């Protein structure tokens, strides 16, 4: 059974590159352009095995999205969440960790390293 990963990033090109890499590795991919858009997938009708989110996005940023996911009263509250962002400040990493992030990947990323991180948290 193939795992499903939700990509949340306001950059269409980043979403496309990540989606291409993940689909080639056998994953099902859902895509959203910000945190608000991502919430539509948490309706109980989707199995989500992992969320990969950017930090800085309009409407709802990645940290706000993580907090919302971690406050759900269902199976989604335990889904692993990886940040894929250009931000590398220690304070932001701690804020994300405190919100419930599972891990952190810095852009630009190497697809093999992204897949390695994913496999550590969901396989």
N, C-alpha and C positions, 0 to 999 in steps of 0.2 A: 504494500500500500504506500502510495506516494505521500510525502508530507507537504503541508501547505504553509507557505510563508507570505506574510503581508508586508509589503514594502510601502513606507510612508516617507515621501520626500517631495518638496515643492519643485525640484528640478526634474523636468521630463526626461532629460538626457541621462541623468543618474538612474532614474527608475528604469529606463530602457536597458541600460548596461547591466544593472543588477538583475533585472528580470531575465535577460538573455543568459547570463551566467548561471542563474539558478535553474532555469528551464533545461539548459544543456546538462545540468547535473541531475536531472530527474525530478525536480521539485515542481509542485503546483504553485502558481504565484497569483496573489491578489495585489492590487495597486491602489494607492490613495495619494492625493496631492497635499494633504496636511492632516493634522490630528482630527479636526472636525469631520473631514471626509472619511477618515479611517474608522470612525465610530460606527458607521453604517454596517460594517462587517461583523460587529459584535452583537448581532441580533438573535443569537442562538441557532441560526441556520447554517453557520459556517464553522468548520473545524479549522482552527488556526493553531499551528504548532510552533510558530515563531513570528515575532514582529521585528522588523528592521526599520528603524526610524531615524530621520535627521533630527537635529536639535532645533535649528532656527527655521521656522515656517510661519506663514500667515495663519490667521484664524486661531490655531491652537498649536503651540510648539511641542517638541518631543517630550520635554519633562512634564508638561501638563497632560499629555496623552498617557504617559506612563502612570501618573497619579490616578487618572480616570480608570485605566485598566486594572490597576491594583485595588481599586475600591469596588469593583464589580462583586456581586454576590453570587457568582457562578464559576464554571470551570475556567473562564478566561482570566481570572485574577492570577492564575499561576503560570500563564504562558511566558516563556523566556522572551526577553526583549534586548536587542542589541542596538546600540547607537552607531550610526554610520555618519560621521560628521567631520567637518574641518576643525572643530573646536578641540583644543588640546590642553586647556587650562585645568590645573588640578582641582580648583574650586568647582568647576562645572562637572568634572567627573564625579566628585563627591556628591554634588547635588543630584546628579542622575542616579548614582548608586543609592542614595538615601530615598529617592523616589521609588526605587525598585528595579532599576536597570540591571540586567544580567551581565552585560559586557559592553565594550567600547571598541570601535574600529575607526581609524582615522582615514579620511579622504586625502589624496586619492588612494584607492585601495587596489590591491592585486587580487584578481578573482580567486586564485588558489588559496590565498590567506583568508579571504572571506568565507570560502567553503570550509576551510579548516576550523574557523571559529564556529560556524554553524553546526558542523558535525560534533563539536565538543558539547554543545548545549542541547541538541535534540536527537541525537542518534544513540 
